[in-house]
Amino acid sequence: MPAKIVSELVQLARLARDGGLDLSQVSLRVKTDLLLSTPNPPANDVAAFIDLALAMIPTIDEATATILARKLAGWPGAPDPVLQALALRGGPVLAALLRHGMPTPAGTLEDLACEGAPAVAAGLAARPDLSVACVLMLAARDDVGIDLALMANAAAMLPRAALDLLLARARHRPAYAPLLLARADLTDAELAPLYLHARPQRRQSMREALRGLEALAPSARPAPPTPELLSGWVATAGEDREGAFGAIALHLGGGQALAQAMSRDLSRDMTAIALIAAGLRIEDATRFLIRLGDETAHSVERIFALVEAMRELEPAVALRLVRQISGETMPAASRRREHQPAMDPSGTPARAGAARPDNRSILDTVISKLGPRRSRG
């Protein structure tokens, strides 16, 4: 018998002996562990387990039911009647079944992704076999718990539409950034909106990725500010900080979102990037940052760090960064006059969508008992 199961049985025995656990629940958990530890359990043992589980699952406490769901969900030999009885408990028990891989057809998963309770949908978001349709439905719900589970699920692909939603929310929900940055399936260019949350080495990779994009499709950049305009920005910075941010954003072709992004970032990394994007020399940008008169301006260490960061940026890359970090629309790229044949192989071929399986699982019965199904077209 595996050491983990032996350890659990010892713990259960101690709880039962001390009166900390109902003996009937101990019996069910012990029989579950014994069944799981047997490579090919006899049919009689399985039948006896089904009878015991069906009799007890409606009455056991939620913690015990959740433990059973976690153990049985991914076991290939789990009896369907027992899984169905657990699923009928709903809530955390159903969430545990989904999270730990209970076999479920795509159509049923989509129903739960669209209309399942938040806790159930969060459990579903952790499954490794999520379809693109399920991911899109889950991301569209705009629920923090679901989003966190989805981003932490490295096995689930994030289609562009879902990623855009999560990146937009990450601007106001700092907990999202580490999870997205940890994903190996996303490119540095895709994650550029999280530049301010990235470590120095990752920032360098993002800059290199954006340089590559800029080489392929140069951005339309504004002319550097005139000496008079620059003097106005510096003067305004000390008297009306928000007004100065708004003026820079306007010059870059942005709006309130860009101005607010500069205002929110108290490290002033965003402001430094925006100043380089506007075409300022590092000396002039530093003068503006000091003129702001905030905590960063009074820190020699921070000012030197910002100067070093600005030296690593070119205006074109900085412009792409401020647009992506703030969520502003990028300026139109300048077109190169190059002929591209209509049947050029670089075009994206049409791809047929995957057909949805017709077969349904034990969750069909569950959903019909838990509530109305989503209508299908």
C-alpha positions as CSV (number, residue, x, y, z in Angstrom):
1,M,0.0,0.0,0.0
2,P,1.4,3.5,-0.9
3,A,3.0,5.3,2.1
4,K,0.7,8.3,1.5
5,I,-2.4,6.2,1.9
6,V,-1.0,4.5,5.0
7,S,-0.3,7.9,6.5
8,E,-3.9,9.0,5.9
9,L,-5.3,5.8,7.4
10,V,-3.2,6.3,10.5
11,Q,-4.5,9.9,10.8
12,L,-8.1,8.8,10.3
13,A,-7.7,6.2,13.0
14,R,-6.3,8.7,15.4
15,L,-9.1,11.2,14.7
16,A,-11.7,8.4,15.2
17,R,-10.1,7.3,18.4
18,D,-10.0,10.9,19.8
19,G,-13.6,11.5,18.8
20,G,-12.7,14.1,16.2
21,L,-14.4,12.4,13.3
22,D,-17.6,10.5,12.7
23,L,-16.9,6.7,12.5
24,S,-19.2,6.3,9.5
25,Q,-17.2,8.9,7.6
26,V,-14.0,7.3,8.7
27,S,-15.2,4.0,7.3
28,L,-16.1,5.6,3.9
29,R,-12.7,7.3,3.6
30,V,-10.9,4.1,4.6
31,K,-12.7,2.0,2.1
32,T,-12.0,4.7,-0.6
33,D,-8.3,4.6,0.1
34,L,-8.2,0.8,0.2
35,L,-10.0,0.7,-3.2
36,L,-7.7,3.3,-4.7
37,S,-4.6,1.3,-3.5
38,T,-5.8,-1.9,-5.2
39,P,-4.6,-2.0,-8.9
40,N,-7.5,-4.2,-10.1
41,P,-10.2,-4.3,-7.3
42,P,-12.6,-7.2,-7.5
43,A,-16.1,-6.5,-8.8
44,N,-17.6,-7.5,-5.5
45,D,-15.5,-4.9,-3.7
46,V,-16.4,-2.2,-6.2
47,A,-20.1,-3.0,-5.8
48,A,-19.9,-2.9,-2.0
49,F,-18.1,0.4,-2.2
50,I,-20.9,1.8,-4.5
51,D,-23.6,0.7,-2.1
52,L,-21.8,2.3,0.9
53,A,-20.9,5.5,-0.9
54,L,-24.4,6.1,-2.3
55,A,-25.9,5.6,1.1
56,M,-23.5,8.0,2.9
57,I,-22.6,10.7,0.4
58,P,-25.9,12.7,0.9
59,T,-25.2,12.9,4.7
60,I,-21.5,13.3,5.1
61,D,-20.0,16.7,5.8
62,E,-18.8,18.9,3.0
63,A,-15.1,18.6,3.9
64,T,-15.3,14.8,3.7
65,A,-17.2,14.9,0.4
66,T,-14.7,17.3,-1.1
67,I,-11.8,14.9,-0.1
68,L,-13.6,12.0,-1.7
69,A,-14.2,14.1,-4.8
70,R,-10.6,15.0,-5.1
71,K,-9.5,11.4,-4.7
72,L,-12.0,9.8,-7.0
73,A,-12.1,12.4,-9.8
74,G,-8.9,11.4,-11.5
75,W,-9.1,7.7,-10.8
76,P,-9.8,5.8,-14.1
77,G,-11.8,3.1,-12.1
78,A,-14.0,5.5,-10.3
79,P,-17.7,4.2,-10.4
80,D,-20.0,6.6,-12.3
81,P,-22.8,6.4,-9.8
82,V,-20.5,7.5,-7.0
83,L,-19.1,10.5,-9.1
84,Q,-22.7,11.4,-9.9
85,A,-23.7,11.4,-6.3
86,L,-20.8,13.6,-5.4
87,A,-21.5,16.0,-8.2
88,L,-25.1,16.4,-7.0
89,R,-23.7,18.0,-3.9
90,G,-22.7,21.0,-6.1
91,G,-20.5,23.8,-4.7
92,P,-17.0,22.9,-3.5
93,V,-17.6,19.2,-4.1
94,L,-18.5,19.6,-7.8
95,A,-15.6,22.1,-8.1
96,A,-13.2,19.5,-6.8
97,L,-14.4,16.9,-9.2
98,L,-13.9,19.3,-12.1
99,R,-10.6,20.6,-10.9
100,H,-9.1,17.1,-10.5
101,G,-10.2,15.8,-13.9
102,M,-13.5,14.0,-13.8
103,P,-14.2,12.9,-17.4
104,T,-16.7,15.4,-18.8
105,P,-17.7,16.1,-22.5
106,A,-16.9,19.5,-23.9
107,G,-20.5,20.6,-24.2
108,T,-21.1,20.0,-20.5
109,L,-17.9,21.9,-19.6
110,E,-19.1,24.8,-21.7
111,D,-22.4,24.9,-19.9
112,L,-20.6,25.1,-16.6
113,A,-18.1,27.6,-17.9
114,C,-21.0,29.9,-19.0
115,E,-23.5,29.5,-16.1
116,G,-21.9,27.5,-13.3
117,A,-21.6,29.0,-9.9
118,P,-18.3,31.0,-9.4
119,A,-16.7,28.3,-7.2
120,V,-17.6,25.6,-9.7
121,A,-16.3,27.7,-12.6
122,A,-13.1,28.4,-10.7
123,G,-12.6,24.7,-10.3
124,L,-13.3,24.1,-13.9
125,A,-10.7,26.8,-14.8
126,A,-8.0,24.7,-13.3
127,R,-8.6,21.7,-15.6
128,P,-5.8,20.9,-18.1
129,D,-8.1,19.9,-20.9
130,L,-10.0,23.1,-21.3
131,S,-11.1,24.0,-24.9
132,V,-10.6,27.4,-26.4
133,A,-14.4,28.0,-26.1
134,C,-14.4,27.2,-22.4
135,V,-11.4,29.5,-21.8
136,L,-13.2,32.4,-23.6
137,M,-16.4,31.8,-21.6
138,L,-14.6,31.7,-18.3
139,A,-12.6,34.9,-19.1
140,A,-15.7,36.7,-20.2
141,R,-17.2,36.3,-16.7
142,D,-14.8,38.8,-15.1
143,D,-14.6,37.0,-11.8
144,V,-11.3,37.4,-9.9
145,G,-11.4,33.8,-8.6
146,I,-12.0,32.4,-12.0
147,D,-9.4,34.6,-13.6
148,L,-6.7,33.6,-11.0
149,A,-7.4,29.9,-11.6
150,L,-7.3,30.3,-15.3
151,M,-4.0,32.2,-15.3
152,A,-2.4,29.7,-13.0
153,N,-3.5,26.8,-15.3
154,A,-0.3,26.4,-17.4
155,A,-1.9,23.6,-19.4
156,A,-4.8,25.7,-20.7
157,M,-4.0,27.8,-23.7
158,L,-5.0,31.5,-23.5
159,P,-6.4,32.6,-26.9
160,R,-5.7,36.2,-27.8
161,A,-9.2,37.5,-26.9
162,A,-9.0,36.0,-23.4
163,L,-5.4,37.3,-22.9
164,D,-6.5,40.8,-23.9
165,L,-9.2,40.7,-21.3
166,L,-6.9,39.5,-18.6
167,L,-4.2,42.0,-19.5
168,A,-6.7,44.9,-19.3
169,R,-7.8,43.8,-15.8
170,A,-4.2,43.4,-14.7
171,R,-3.8,47.1,-15.0
172,H,-6.0,47.5,-12.0
173,R,-5.5,44.1,-10.3
174,P,-1.8,43.7,-9.4
175,A,-2.2,40.1,-8.4
176,Y,-2.7,39.2,-12.0
177,A,0.7,40.2,-13.2
178,P,2.9,37.5,-11.5
179,L,0.6,34.7,-12.8
180,L,0.7,36.0,-16.4
181,L,4.4,36.7,-16.3
182,A,5.0,33.1,-15.1
183,R,3.3,31.5,-18.1
184,A,5.8,30.0,-20.6
185,D,3.3,30.0,-23.4
186,L,3.1,33.8,-23.7
187,T,5.7,35.8,-25.7
188,D,7.6,38.8,-24.3
189,A,5.8,41.0,-26.9
190,E,2.4,39.7,-25.7
191,L,3.3,40.5,-22.1
192,A,4.7,43.9,-22.7
193,P,1.7,45.5,-21.0
194,L,3.1,44.1,-17.8
195,Y,6.5,45.8,-18.3
196,L,6.3,47.7,-15.1
197,H,5.8,44.5,-13.1
198,A,8.6,42.6,-14.8
199,R,12.1,42.0,-13.4
200,P,15.1,43.7,-15.2
201,Q,16.0,40.7,-17.3
202,R,12.4,40.2,-18.4
203,R,12.2,43.9,-19.2
204,Q,15.2,43.6,-21.5
205,S,13.6,40.6,-23.3
206,M,10.4,42.7,-23.8
207,R,12.4,45.6,-25.2
208,E,14.1,43.3,-27.6
209,A,10.8,41.8,-28.7
210,L,9.3,45.3,-29.3
211,R,12.4,46.3,-31.3
212,G,11.8,43.4,-33.6
213,L,8.2,44.4,-34.1
214,E,9.3,48.0,-34.7
215,A,11.7,46.9,-37.4
216,L,8.9,45.1,-39.2
217,A,6.2,47.8,-38.8
218,P,7.6,51.2,-37.8
219,S,5.3,53.3,-35.6
220,A,4.2,56.8,-36.5
221,R,5.9,58.9,-33.9
222,P,5.2,62.5,-32.8
223,A,7.8,65.2,-33.3
224,P,9.8,66.1,-30.2
225,P,8.4,69.0,-28.2
226,T,9.6,72.4,-29.0
227,P,11.8,74.2,-26.4
228,E,8.8,76.3,-25.5
229,L,6.5,73.3,-25.0
230,L,9.1,71.5,-23.0
231,S,9.6,74.5,-20.7
232,G,5.8,74.6,-20.2
233,W,5.8,70.9,-19.2
234,V,8.6,71.4,-16.7
235,A,7.0,74.5,-15.2
236,T,3.6,72.7,-15.0
237,A,5.1,69.6,-13.3
238,G,5.8,71.5,-10.1
239,E,2.4,73.2,-9.9
240,D,-0.1,70.9,-11.6
241,R,1.3,67.3,-11.8
242,E,-1.9,65.9,-13.3
243,G,-2.0,68.6,-15.9
244,A,1.6,67.9,-16.9
245,F,0.8,64.2,-17.3
246,G,-2.2,65.1,-19.4
247,A,-0.1,67.4,-21.6
248,I,2.4,64.6,-22.3
249,A,-0.3,62.1,-23.0
250,L,-1.9,64.5,-25.5
251,H,1.4,65.1,-27.2
252,L,1.9,61.3,-27.6
253,G,-1.6,61.0,-29.2
254,G,-3.1,59.4,-26.1
255,G,-5.7,60.4,-23.6
256,Q,-6.9,60.0,-20.1
257,A,-5.8,56.3,-19.8
258,L,-2.2,57.2,-20.5
259,A,-2.3,60.2,-18.2
260,Q,-3.7,58.1,-15.4
261,A,-1.1,55.4,-15.9
262,M,1.6,57.9,-15.4
263,S,-0.2,59.3,-12.3
264,R,-0.7,55.8,-10.7
265,D,2.8,54.7,-11.1
266,L,4.5,56.3,-8.1
267,S,7.9,54.7,-9.1
268,R,7.8,57.1,-12.1
269,D,9.0,54.4,-14.4
270,M,6.0,55.0,-16.6
271,T,6.6,58.8,-16.7
272,A,10.2,58.2,-17.7
273,I,9.2,55.9,-20.5
274,A,6.6,58.4,-21.7
275,L,9.2,61.2,-21.8
276,I,11.6,59.1,-23.9
277,A,8.6,58.2,-26.2
278,A,8.0,62.0,-26.6
279,G,11.6,62.4,-27.8
280,L,13.1,64.2,-24.8
281,R,16.8,64.0,-24.1
282,I,17.7,62.2,-20.9
283,E,18.8,65.4,-19.3
284,D,15.5,67.1,-20.0
285,A,13.5,64.1,-18.9
286,T,15.5,64.0,-15.6
287,R,14.8,67.7,-15.1
288,F,11.1,67.0,-15.5
289,L,11.1,64.1,-13.1
290,I,12.9,66.1,-10.4
291,R,10.5,69.0,-10.9
292,L,7.6,66.8,-10.0
293,G,8.8,67.1,-6.4
294,D,7.4,63.8,-5.2
295,E,9.1,61.0,-3.2
296,T,10.9,59.7,-6.2
297,A,12.2,63.2,-7.0
298,H,13.7,63.4,-3.5
299,S,15.5,60.0,-3.9
300,V,18.9,60.2,-5.6
301,E,19.0,56.5,-5.9
302,R,15.6,56.4,-7.7
303,I,16.6,59.2,-10.1
304,F,19.8,57.5,-11.0
305,A,17.9,54.2,-11.6
306,L,15.4,56.1,-13.9
307,V,18.3,57.6,-15.8
308,E,19.8,54.2,-16.4
309,A,16.4,52.8,-17.5
310,M,15.9,55.7,-19.9
311,R,19.3,55.0,-21.5
312,E,18.1,51.5,-22.4
313,L,15.2,52.8,-24.4
314,E,14.7,54.2,-27.9
315,P,11.8,56.6,-28.6
316,A,10.0,54.1,-30.8
317,V,10.2,51.2,-28.3
318,A,9.2,53.6,-25.5
319,L,6.2,54.7,-27.5
320,R,5.1,51.1,-27.9
321,L,5.6,50.4,-24.2
322,V,3.5,53.4,-23.0
323,R,0.7,52.5,-25.4
324,Q,0.6,48.9,-24.3
325,I,1.0,49.6,-20.6
326,S,-1.8,52.2,-20.6
327,G,-4.0,50.3,-23.0
328,E,-4.1,53.2,-25.5
329,T,-4.5,52.4,-29.2
330,M,-1.2,52.2,-31.0
331,P,-0.6,54.8,-33.7
332,A,-1.0,53.5,-37.3
333,A,2.2,51.9,-38.6
334,S,3.7,53.4,-41.6
335,R,3.1,51.2,-44.7
336,R,6.0,50.1,-46.9
337,R,5.2,50.0,-50.6
338,E,5.9,46.4,-51.2
339,H,3.9,44.1,-53.5
340,Q,2.4,41.1,-51.8
341,P,0.8,38.5,-54.0
342,A,-2.9,37.7,-53.2
343,M,-2.0,34.0,-52.7
344,D,1.1,34.7,-50.6
345,P,1.7,31.7,-48.3
346,S,2.1,34.0,-45.3
347,G,-1.6,34.5,-45.2
348,T,-3.5,32.6,-42.5
349,P,-5.4,29.6,-43.9
350,A,-9.0,29.0,-42.9
351,R,-9.3,26.6,-40.1
352,A,-12.3,24.5,-39.5
353,G,-13.6,24.5,-36.0
354,A,-13.4,21.4,-33.9
355,A,-16.7,19.5,-33.9
356,R,-18.4,19.1,-30.5
357,P,-18.8,15.5,-29.3
358,D,-22.4,14.4,-29.2
359,N,-21.9,12.1,-26.2
360,R,-22.7,13.4,-22.7
361,S,-21.5,12.4,-19.3
362,I,-22.9,11.8,-15.9
363,L,-23.0,15.6,-15.5
364,D,-25.9,15.8,-17.9
365,T,-28.1,14.4,-15.1
366,V,-26.4,16.6,-12.5
367,I,-27.0,19.8,-14.4
368,S,-30.6,19.0,-15.1
369,K,-31.1,18.5,-11.4
370,L,-29.1,21.5,-10.2
371,G,-30.7,24.0,-12.5
372,P,-31.8,24.9,-16.1
373,R,-29.3,24.4,-18.9
374,R,-28.1,27.0,-21.3
375,S,-30.2,27.0,-24.5
376,R,-28.3,25.9,-27.6
377,G,-28.6,27.3,-31.0
